[in-house]
Amino acid sequence: MKQFEYDIQRFSLVEKWSARKQAEQLATLTAQLNTKGSESWELLGLHSFDLVGGVLGGDKGTVTLTLWKREVGQ
């Protein structure tokens, strides 16, 4: 039976950043994707979650995660 291991990586991209900063972060994500792929990791998805909290349950921003899996023993 195949067995898998999983990994989660955090990724940030903020709308308010300058075009240069956004381009740098996308380049970082691309490098991260290529590195993980070369290590036999398969991207399962990229998911964003709104964070809320505090007394009034206000918006605390967004966190974006990349979800990965690979077969154990590779």
C-alpha positions in Angstrom: 0.0 0.0 0.0 1.3 3.4 -0.9 2.0 5.8 2.0 2.3 9.6 1.7 3.7 12.4 3.7 2.3 15.9 3.7 3.7 19.4 4.0 2.2 22.9 4.4 4.0 26.1 3.4 2.9 29.6 4.1 2.8 32.2 1.3 2.2 35.9 1.5 1.0 38.3 -1.2 -0.6 41.5 -0.1 -2.7 43.7 -2.4 -1.3 46.9 -0.9 2.3 46.0 -1.8 3.9 47.8 -4.7 4.1 46.0 -8.0 7.8 45.3 -7.4 7.1 43.7 -4.0 4.3 41.6 -5.5 6.6 40.5 -8.3 9.3 39.5 -5.8 6.8 37.4 -3.8 5.6 35.7 -6.9 9.2 34.9 -7.9 9.7 33.5 -4.4 6.6 31.3 -4.8 7.8 30.1 -8.3 11.1 29.1 -6.8 9.4 27.4 -3.9 7.2 25.4 -6.3 10.2 24.4 -8.4 12.2 23.3 -5.4 9.4 21.3 -4.0 8.7 19.7 -7.4 12.3 18.7 -7.7 12.1 17.0 -4.3 9.1 14.8 -5.6 6.5 16.9 -3.8 3.1 17.3 -5.6 1.1 20.5 -5.1 -2.4 19.6 -3.9 -3.6 23.2 -3.7 -3.2 26.7 -2.7 -5.8 27.9 -0.2 -6.4 31.4 1.4 -8.1 31.9 4.7 -9.4 35.1 6.2 -8.2 35.6 9.8 -10.5 37.2 12.3 -10.1 37.9 15.9 -10.1 40.3 18.8 -13.1 41.4 20.9 -15.1 42.5 17.8 -14.0 39.7 15.5 -12.3 42.2 13.2 -10.4 41.3 10.0 -6.8 40.3 10.9 -5.7 39.7 7.3 -5.3 36.6 5.1 -3.0 33.6 5.3 -2.3 31.6 2.1 -1.1 28.0 2.4 0.3 25.7 -0.2 -0.5 22.0 0.5 1.9 19.3 -0.7 2.2 15.5 -0.7 4.7 12.9 -1.8 5.0 9.2 -1.6 7.1 8.0 1.3 10.4 6.4 0.3 11.1 8.5 -2.7 
